[in-house]
Amino acid sequence: MRLIRLVPIILFFAACKEPAPEFKSYSPKVSYKYLQLGDEKPIEKHDVVEVRLMVLSETGDTLHYVHDYHYFLEPTHHVLDSVFHDFHVGDSILLKVDRSTFNEHFKFYQVLQSDEGKVLLSTRIVNAYDKKSAEQARLEIISKREVQEQFELNNYLKALSGSIDTMDGVYRQILAEVDSSANAIKFGSEVSIHYKGYFLNGYVFDNTYEKSVTPTFTFGREYQMIDGFQTALSGRKEGERVKIILPSRHAFGEDGSLAGIVPPYTAVIYDVNIIKVIN
């Protein structure tokens, strides 16, 4: 069936004696091209599709990529789910998608900075399952990530120069100290900070400098920040810069972040600038 479907397209362009377009239209907002053909296993309408993906700008800059992480896409009416059901397991495809359409479906930090233009989605379709089998496959991947996270975190800490404080499983490194008379963070302090959050491989998933906002919170109040972040800031002073290294159990845990930016069992790092402390 695969060859029958492709042959008329090949013959058509040969007859026209013109090169085939780089991308073929799938819908008004999505076009595609094959990078590599997989096997003959089709994807059924109600299958959950397991994919690996990398999001690039039109100029080829990486906007989102999590090493060795697989996404499980439920069948929905959104074009970015339905498009995969028209390919085969093992196919590698490059999608060109209106950025606004992509942002409707995926909430990846660096892509969300704009709705203008297009993004490239480099994708490999790993497998397709019924819902029960998909959940089993997802749990197996998460279990492997739990082990891999500890291995990668240990390697990162060994390679890090300078002294590191350990507080209840949270790692902290003071990058810039201030005078001892500066206001220290304690329960009830009003704290303003700037930070950059990134993975062990350097991928940035959040950056308040780019948002042009200065987050302010009441220290000690629940649900304002992840627990490990609060533990690491305790006792630090206005004007200090601090590197905070959080294993997933003190960050986004086995489920990852709500928006899907941080995957399950992912250690995170925050470079924090403590702007203001009011006691």
Helices and strands as residue ranges (DSSP letters): H 2-16, E 24-27, E 30-36, E 48-57, E 62-64, E 71-73, H 79-82, G 83-86, E 92-98, H 99-105, G 111-113, E 118-129, H 131-159, E 165-167, E 170-176, E 190-199, E 204-207, H 208-211, E 216-218, H 227-233, E 241-246, G 248-250, E 268-278
